[in-house]
Amino acid sequence: MSVLYKIDRYLRATAMPPTTFGRLAVRDPRLVQDLRRGREPGARMVRRIEAFLATQRDLPR
């Protein structure tokens, strides 16, 4: 499962705006937009995103 898929799933479940997610997860409000346009996150970025998602209660299982 790609990190963008996980993010999109989380955004749909929580109705969180993509810019808010990017700010909270990695301090980059353009993160989701850039990923949707083809940006490839590095291993460190993926770890930060996945760590953020793991700490969220509202994450759908």
C-alpha positions in Angstrom: 0.0 0.0 0.0 1.5 3.3 -1.0 2.0 6.2 1.4 -0.3 8.4 -0.7 -3.1 5.8 -0.6 -2.7 5.7 3.2 -2.8 9.5 3.4 -5.9 9.7 1.1 -7.7 7.1 3.2 -6.9 9.0 6.4 -8.0 12.3 4.9 -11.4 10.8 3.7 -12.0 9.2 7.1 -11.2 12.4 9.1 -12.2 15.1 6.6 -8.9 16.8 7.4 -7.7 19.2 4.7 -4.6 18.0 2.8 -2.6 21.1 3.8 -3.4 20.5 7.5 -2.2 17.0 7.2 1.1 18.0 5.6 1.7 20.7 8.3 1.0 18.3 11.1 2.8 15.3 9.7 6.0 16.8 8.2 5.6 20.6 8.4 5.0 20.8 4.7 1.5 22.1 3.7 2.2 21.2 0.1 3.0 17.6 0.8 -0.2 15.9 -0.4 -0.5 18.1 -3.4 3.1 17.4 -4.4 2.7 13.6 -3.9 -0.4 13.7 -6.1 1.6 15.4 -8.8 4.3 12.7 -8.7 6.7 13.7 -5.9 8.5 10.6 -4.6 9.1 10.8 -0.9 12.3 9.5 0.5 12.6 6.8 3.1 12.9 9.3 6.0 9.8 11.2 4.8 7.8 8.0 4.5 8.8 7.0 8.1 7.7 10.4 9.4 4.3 10.2 7.6 3.7 6.6 8.8 4.7 7.5 12.4 2.2 10.4 12.3 -0.5 8.1 11.0 0.3 5.5 13.7 -0.3 8.1 16.4 -3.7 9.2 15.2 -6.7 7.6 16.9 -9.0 8.4 14.0 -7.0 6.2 11.6 -9.3 3.7 10.0 -8.1 0.1 10.4 
